[in-house]
Amino acid sequence: MNFFRGVMGGQAVGPQPSGAETIQKLCDRVASSTLLEDRRDAVRALKSLSKKYRMEVGTQAMDHLINILQTDRSDSEILGYALDTLYNLICNDEEEEQALADAVTPIPVAGKHKNVSMPDENAQKQADDLGAQFTDTFIQDPEHVTLLLTLLEEFDFHVRWPAVKLLTALLKNQCVQVQGIILVSPMGVSRLMDLLADSREVIRNDGLLLLQQLTKSNAAIQKIVAFENAFERLLDIITEEGSSDGGIVVEDCLLLLLNLLKNNSSNQNFFKEGSYIQRMKPWFEVGDDNSGWSAQKVTNLHLMLQLVRVMVSPVNSPGATASCQKSMYQCGLLQQLCTILMATGVPADILTETINTVSEVIRGSQVNQDYFASVNAPSNPPRPAIVVLLMSMVNERQPFVLRCAVLYCFQCFLYKNQKGQGEIVATLLPSTIDANSISAGQLLCGGLFSADSLSNWCAAVALAHSLQDNLTQKEQLLRVQLATSLGKPPVSLLQQCTNILSQGDKIIRRGSKVQTRVGLLMLLCTWISNCPIAVTHFLHNQENVPFLTAQISENLGEDERLVQGLCALLLGICIYYNDNSLENYTKEKLKQLIEKRIGKENFVEKLGFITKHELYSRAAQKPQPVFPSPEQMLFDHEFTKLVKELEGMITKAVHKSSEEEKKEEEVKKTLEQHDNIVTQYKELIREQDAQIQELKEQVASMSSQNEQMQTTVTQQLSQIQQHKDQYNILKLKLGKENQSQSNSQGDGSQMNGLQTEEITQLREELEELRRQHALLQTQLGDKDALINTLRSEASQTAEVSTGGTDNTELHKELEALRSQVQSQSAEINQMKTERQELLRRAEAGSSAAVPGSDGSLDAAKMAELESRLAAQTTETERLKEEGKSSSQSRAELEQQLASATSTVAILQTEKAKLQTEVQESKKEQDDLLMLLADQDQKIHSLKLRLKDLGETVDDEDDLDARDQTDDDEDEEDED
């Protein structure tokens, strides 16, 4: 033990051994000692020397330390020492590097530098090289990494924690190799995920760092970690630690989440489907007082915003991005972000990142864009958030990154949003301008013509996005009029933009900056592309074309080359989208102008300056405008797409001859005709599809009606059968009653409900007859009084006159009255007889109906049932007839459906034939063009060869002139 006392700081006896000798003796002790305590003390000593003598311990003791991990698994203390020693050898932390740098004298070991692969330039580089070298040595055998994974199952703190740190160091030095070993190790990732559930925060936090290194750039491991319930555990830890107000642990969790989600569509979909987006909303809840944010809170919130952006990044698939945008709106996350956007006291970098985040959440989502358009800033009076942001963009005192973020937000708001584009352009139109409020259009125009070149560029790009892929708004913007100065008539916005580029007053000196001119040229190119009306307005200004040709033909410096390329692009758009409405600037005349003033090859070369610019490829990579400095802010992402689309078409259009254009127009017309025919057939097929669908619906409704009728017929048949059964029962009952008439007294006491109803009806009829009898008696009394009056008058008349025609007439009237009285008396007697009969029948029915009345009632019942049976039979026959007619109509509809289907098949066949004919005609035209080109080239080469041989060859123009001369001479001879 005297040896260990010397090593551990006891009194030195004799000469001091060198560091290498000491380490060698300790390694021998570890390898040969049989006592566990001796091996433990030796490993402890190696641990104490491993920082100062890192090279020697690593080269001599590593194999022994690994052997300790394999053989002494039962002693946690020696395992902890061995793991700590290996960690000191492999790790390149700053503390160890500083300790190595502070070493004043090198260790006097003869073979020290033989094991260093890189020159010892400085301590930092040496430490990195040693860590990488020892890591390679350790992972040469994959079983060593597997051994560390098994040691993670030990619960002892002194074993588990050093194992976690050692694995982390291995991953830092050789990430890809260690990832591969862990990936193929059984339950390797699951063991590492168990670290997050450890109750000891030190191990859990270091486990987070380990998983960060493990998940770097490895999609397979990222998926495994995600499906090991990593999202749930990490979000729980973030909530426990206080979300954005938490410490460094929250930052580590967010970094790990970013590793799992970035560029991993599978994990992003799993995160969304697991409803984890909803759990992000509480992170962004901010109070009214936002002053005094800690640096850690700013870092945490910045990472949280990045996490939201990862889910809706433009590089993701459109479907996944749209789904996440929808979820963020539905759960209120977008609303929360807009609250931060309009809050006061938020740090500038958080505000900038929030603007970028909101931009990507609303990009291409109509619902989210509409919501963002409705957000108002908490000002008096309230202003739309878009207006407030644009005010920051055109303000040159605002930070550059903030202005870039606002421009990106405006671009995302207008991306695939024709409604928003129309609203922005409408604020510039004369009919909608409000003098009492600041609008987005006014801010853009103010920025477009301000003295700040960056404001000019941002406003031009923003206005170009208001016109992107929207022909209607391009035409509407031509109506915008600007008041330049008092006393002068207003000019159009298009003319003012071209004036800045072409005129030679103060405006051009302000617009002579490359950034301003590039911005205006990009705006003009976007504006007039695919808009012949705008091209006509542009060419109508007589100064524009000469200015463009002059700019392109000049030999300018490197900075002006980009402007020349954009001028060439603008002139090429004027050729390609020209509708030849202006006689002086038709396609052919513009091409002739280019050929004379510039030269076609020179024009194409200048056009290529755009794509060859170093900043072009940077802007084409992603939509967000990210530039290191304002001077490098030249290209817009959407404009690079436009250049890529138009460059080839303009080059072809410039090189094409008039004959080729005519042929191409003819081909286009032919294709348009074919397209029109195909369109007509498509419309016909759509109509027939609609008719077929309508017929199918009619057939379905008729089938349902038929089924209902069949059901009704079945029910009627069952009712008829029931009535027949009742009829038979009543027949039997009637026969029995006729046989037992002697027992009518007993039967009369058992009257059914039908006889009771008949008695009630008879009583009502009796009352009615009584009322009629009283009325007739009253009338009879009146008649008797009238007769007596007439008799007295007759007697008086007989006394006064003895004869004549008057007396005869009176006698006739008297006889008539007598006969009338007699007839009325007979009627009265008849009514009395009927009254007596009814009274008798009523008394007989009320007391107990006589036996004969039962028979009459039963006969009435039988008659009624037979009439009902006949009615049911008639109804059944009618329903059967209706069923037959519906079946016939259904068969007719099916025949119509079959004929329509065959017609559709015939039309589809004809459509396919037409498409085939179109393709064949295209191929034939291409072949003819190729043959003509080859023939022209051969003729030209043969002419050159003849000229080289000294032969005189007449050109086509000379031959035409000679033919014309010969024709003239022939005409003179004929004369």
TORMARPA-998411 format. One record per residue (C-alpha): x, z, y. Coordinates in steps of 0.2 Angstrom, whole numbers, plus 5000, padded with zeros to 4 digits. Example, Ala and Ser with C-alpha at 12.3 -4.5 7.8 and 13.67 -1.06 7.14 Angstrom:
TORMARPA-998411
506250394978 506850364995 
END
This chain:
TORMARPA-998411
500050005000 501550015011 501449825013 499649835020 500149975032 501549855039 500249715041 498849825048 499949905062 500950045053 502750095057 503849955053 505249985041 506749865041 506649685048 504949615053 504349475042 503849305050 501949265051 502149135037 502949255025 501649385029 500249255025 501049195009 501249375003 499349405007 498849254998 499849304983 499049474983 497249394984 497749274969 498549404958 497849574962 496649644949 495949784959 494449734970 495049844984 496749764985 495949594986 494749654999 496149725010 497149565008 495649455014 495349575028 497149555034 496949365032 495449375043 496449465057 497849335056 496649185055 496449165074 498249185079 499049095064 497648975061 498748835054 499648945042 498149035035 497148875034 498548785024 498948925012 497449035010 495948915010 495948884991 496049074988 494649105000 493448984992 493949064975 493449234982 491749154986 491549094968 492149244959 491749404969 489949374972 489549554968 490449624983 489649584999 491049655010 492449545003 491249395004 490949435022 492849435026 493149275017 491649185026 492249255043 494049195039 493449015035 492349015050 493949055061 494848915053 493548785055 492648835071 493248755088 492448875099 493148905116 493649085112 494749025098 495448875109 495848995123 496749115111 497748965104 498148905122 498749085127 500049085113 501649085123 502849045109 502548935094 502549015077 504348985069 503748905053 504848765047 503348665039 502048695053 501948525061 502048425045 500148465042 499548405059 498948235059 498848205078 500248245091 500248415099 499848355116 498848515121 497948665114 496248595115 496648435105 497648535092 496148645089 494948505087 496148415075 496448575065 494548605064 494248435058 495648435046 495148605038 493348545037 493848385028 494848495016 493348615013 492048475010 493148364998 492248454984 490348454988 490148604977 490948704991 489448665003 488248694989 489048864986 488748915005 486948865002 486748984988 487549124998 486149105011 484949174998 485949345000 484949455011 486449565016 486849535034 488749535032 488549385020 487049285027 487649285045 489449225042 488749085030 487549025044 488949015056 490148925044 488848795040 488548765058 490348745061 490548615047 489048515054 489848515071 491448445064 490848325051 489048305053 488648145043 489548205027 488848375027 487148315030 487248195015 487848345004 486448455010 485148315008 485548294989 485748474986 484148544977 483148654989 484548645002 483448615017 482148735011 483448875011 483948835028 482148835034 482049015027 483149075040 481749055053 480749185044 482249315045 481749475054 483449495061 483449395077 485349355076 485149265060 483549175066 484349115082 485949055073 484848975061 484048875075 485748815080 486148765062 484548665061 484948585078 486548515071 485748475054 484348365061 485448255073 485148075070 484548095052 482748035050 482648095031 483148275035 482048275050 480548225040 480948365027 481148495040 479548445048 478548455032 479348625028 478148685042 479448685055 478248645070 477148795066 478648915065 479448845081 477848845091 477549025085 479349075091 479048995108 477449085110 478249255105 479749235117 478649195132 478449005132 479248935148 479749115154 480749145138 482549145136 483849045127 482949055111 481548955118 482748825124 483548815106 481748795099 481348655111 483048565107 482648575089 480848505092 481648355102 482748315087 481348315075 480148205086 481348085096 481247905088 480347975072 478647905071 478247995055 478548165063 477648115079 476048065069 476248235059 476348325076 474848245083 473748255067 474248445066 473448475083 475048535090 474848435106 473448555110 474648705109 475748635122 474448655136 474848835140 476648795143 476248715159 475148845167 475848895184 475249015197 474948995215 476649075219 478048965212 479449035222 481049105213 481049015197 482549065186 483748935180 483248965162 481348935166 481848775175 482848725159 481448775147 480048675158 481248525159 481348525140 479448545138 479148395149 480448295139 479448345123 477848275131 478748115136 479448095118 477648085111 477047945124 478747855126 478547665129 479747635115 478447705103 477247595094 475747555106 474447635094 475347795092 475647805111 473847775114 473247905102 474348035109 473847995127 472048015122 472348185114 473248245130 471848195141 470548275129 471448445127 471748455146 473648435146 473548285158 472548395170 473748535169 475248415173 474348345188 474048525194 475948555193 476148385202 475048445217 475748625217 476848695231 478448775228 478948685212 480848645211 481248465215 482048425198 480448495189 479348395201 480348235197 480248255179 478348305180 478048135189 478948045176 477948135162 476248095171 476847915172 477047895154 475447995149 474447875160 475347715156 474247585148 472747705146 471247655156 470447825154 471947925160 472347805174 470547825180 470748015180 472348005189 471547895203 470248035205 471548175208 471648235226 473048335234 472548505241 472648445259 471448445274 470748325273 471048295254 472048135250 472248045234 473748095224 474347915224 474347905243 475348065244 476648005231 476847835240 477147935256 478648015247 479247845241 479347765258 480147915266 482047895266 482348075268 481648115251 482848125236 483347965228 482748015210 481148075217 480747905225 481247825209 480047935199 478647895212 478947705210 478847725191 477247825192 476447695203 477047555191 476347655176 474647675185 474547485187 475147445170 473747345162 472547415174 471647275183 470347395191 471747495199 472647335205 471047285213 470847455222 472647445229 472447265235 470747305242 471547435254 472447285262 470947175265 470147165282 468447225276 468947385269 470347445281 469847625288 470747665304 470547845302 471447865285 473047815278 472847705263 474047645249 474047475256 474547525273 475947635266 476647485256 476547365271 477447495281 478847515268 478947335266 479447305284 480347465288 482147475293 482647565276 483147435263 482747555249 480947575256 480847385257 481347365239 480247495232 478747435242 479047255237 479147305218 477547415220 476647275228 477247155215 476547265201 474847265210 474847075206 475647075189 474646965177 473146965189 472646795196 471146865206 472246985216 473546855219 472246755228 471446905236 473146955244 473246785253 471846845264 472846995271 473246975289 474547065299 474647105317 476547075322 476447115341 475247125355 474646965362 475146865347 473946805333 473946885316 474946805302 474646815284 475646935273 476446785263 477046705279 477746865286 478746895270 479446715271 479746735290 480846885286 481846775274 481946625285 481846655303 483346695314 482746845325 482947035323 481947025307 483246925298 484547045303 483547185296 483147085280 484947015278 485347165267 485447105249 484247245242 482947195255 483047005252 483047035233 481447145234 480547015244 481046865233 480446965218 478846995226 478646815231 479046755213 477846865206 476546825218 476546635217 476946625198 475446555188 474446535205 474346355211 473346415227 474746535232 476046395229 475046285240 475046415254 476946445252 477346255253 476146235268 477446325278 478646185283 480146295284 480146375267 480746225256 482246185268 482746365269 482746385250 483746225247 484946275261 485246445252 485446365235 486646235240 487846345250 489446425242 489246605246 490146765239 489746865224 488446975233 487446825238 487446735221 485946845215 485046795231 485446605227 484746625209 483146705215 482946565228 483146445214 481846535204 480646535218 480846345221 480746315202 479046405202 478446295216 478846145205 478146215189 476546285196 476246145209 474546055208 475145915219 473845955232 475145935246 475745755248 477445795255 477845925242 477245855225 478245895209 479145735210 479645745228 480245925225 481345865210 482045725220 482445845234 483345955222 484345805215 484845745232 485245905241 485746025227 486045925211 485045965195 486546045186 487046145201 485246205202 485146265184 486846355186 486246445201 484646495192 485746565178 486546685190 485046805188 485246835170 487146845171 487046985183 487647155176 486147255183 484947125175 485247185157 485147365162 483447345170 482847245155 483147395143 481747505148 480247515160 480847675170 481947635185 483447735182 484947695193 486547795197 486447755216 485247665228 486447515230 486247475212 484347465213 484047275212 483047225197 481347285191 480947285172 479347185173 480247055184 481547035170 480246985158 479546855171 481346785173 481546775154 479846685152 480146555167 481946515166 481846395151 480146315157 480946285175 482446205168 481446085157 480246045172 481746005183 482545885170 480945795165 480645625172 478945565179 478645465163 478945615152 477745715163 476445585161 476645585143 476645775142 475045775153 474245655141 474645755126 474045905135 472445815139 472245765121 472545945115 471346005128 470045885121 470445945104 470346125109 468646095118 468046015102 468646165092 467846275105 466246195104 466246205085 466746385086 465246415098 464146325086 464746425072 464446585082 462646535086 462346495067 463146655063 461946745075 460446645067 460946685050 461146865055 459446855063 458646775047 459446905036 458647045047 457046955046 457246935027 457647125026 456147165036 454947055026 455647135010 455347305017 453547255022 453347175005 453847334997 452647435008 451247315003 451647324985 451647514987 449947504996 449247394982 449847514969 448947654978 447347554980 447347514962 447547694957 446147744969 445047604961 445447674944 444947844950 443347784957 442947694941 443247854932 442147954944 440847814942 440847834923 440748024924 439248004936 438447884924 438648004909 437948144920 436448044926 436048004908 436048184903 435048234918 433648104914 433648174896 433348354903 432048324916 431048474909 432348584915 432348514933 431848684941 433548754935 434448594939 433648594957 434448764961 436148684958 436148544971 437848474976 438548454994 437848274995 435948334993 436248465006 436848335019 435348225015 434148365018 434948395035 434748215039 432948215034 432648365045 433448275060 432348125057 430848235056 431248315073 431448135080 429748085073 428948235080 429648185097 429048005095 427348075090 427248175106 427748025116 426447915108 425048045111 425548055129 425447865130 423747865121 423047985133 423547875147 422847725139 421147815136 421147855154 421447675159 420047615147 418747745155 419247685172 419047505167 417347535159 416747625175 417347475185 416547355173 414847435174 414947435193 415447255193 413947215182 412747295193 413347205209 413447035202 412346955189 413546815182 414746685187 416546645182 417146815189 416046905176 416646805162 418446835166 418147025167 417347015150 418846925143 420047055150 418947195143 419047115126 420847105127 421047285132 419947335118 420947235105 422547315113 421747485111 421247455093 423047395089 423747555097 422547655087 423147575071 424947615076 424547785079 423647805063 425147735054 426347845063 425247995058 425247945040 427147925041 427248095049 426248175035 427348095022 428948155031 428248325032 427748325014 429548265009 430348395020 429348535013 429648474995 431548454999 431648625007 430748724994 431548644979 431548454977 430448374964 431248304948 430848124954 431848144970 433448184960 433348014952 433147924968 434648024976 435647984960 435247804962 435747804980 437347884975 437647754962 437247614975 438447684987 439847704974 439547524969 439647464986 441247564989 441947494973 441547314979 442447354995 443947414987 444047264975 443847154990 445247244999 446347234984 446147044983 446547035001 448147134999 448647024984 448446874994 449546945008 450846994995 450846814989 451046745007 452446865011 453346814994 453146625000 453846665017 455346755010 455746614998 455646495013 456846605023 458046615009 458046425008 458446415027 459846545025 460546435011 460446285022 461246375036 462746435025 463046255019 463046195037 464346325042 465446275027 465346095032 465746135050 467246245045 467846095034 467745985049 468646105060 470046115047 470145925047 470245915066 471646045067 472645945054 472345785063 472945875079 474545935071 474845765063 474645685080 475845805088 477145775075 476945585077 477145595096 478645705094 479445575081 479045435093 479845525107 481345565097 481445375091 481345315109 482645435115 483845385101 483445195105 483845225123 485445315119 486045175107 485645045120 486545135133 488045165122 488044975117 487944925136 489445035139 490444965125 490044785131 490644835148 492244905141 492444735132 492244645148 490544575145 489344565160 487844665156 486244655166 485344825170 483444835168 483244835187 484344675189 483244595175 481644645184 482244575200 482844415192 481144395183 480244415200 481344285208 480944165193 479144195195 479244155214 480143995211 478843945198 477443975210 478343865223 478543725211 476643735206 476243725225 
END
